[in-house]
Amino acid sequence: MSTRYSRDHEWVRQEGDSVVVGISAYAQEQLGDVVFVELPEVGKSLAKGAEAAVVESVKAASEVYAPISGEVLDVNGALADEPATVNQSPEAAGWFFKMKPSDKAEIEALMDADAYKAFLETI
């Protein structure tokens, strides 16, 4: 499955039965240099739209919302030591957490890359 995007600038990419979640290149550009990332606890259940993580940059602190509902399976612990990875590789090495989706239809409801690009043009 291709990468899908939320209106809050999170991305979701399906990998087997789980999904990987992070923030978009646009979001990290808006934040500036990321200096700290607070990730959710493994095993935590997240409802779609609930606060899942916090990203702090030299400009501000911003919440990262769960783009879909599910259970957190893993977090990117490397971000604790290297939060700038979010700036360098927001849609690959800078991923935030993996989760088991509780409703795969929520993934399909997110924007594909073309729709997200069109959405960014309205901001």
Summary of the structure (lengths in Angstrom):
residues: 123
radius of gyration: 13.2
end to end distance: 26.4
largest distance: 36.4
contacts: 378
relative contact order: 0.26
helix: 22%
strand: 37%
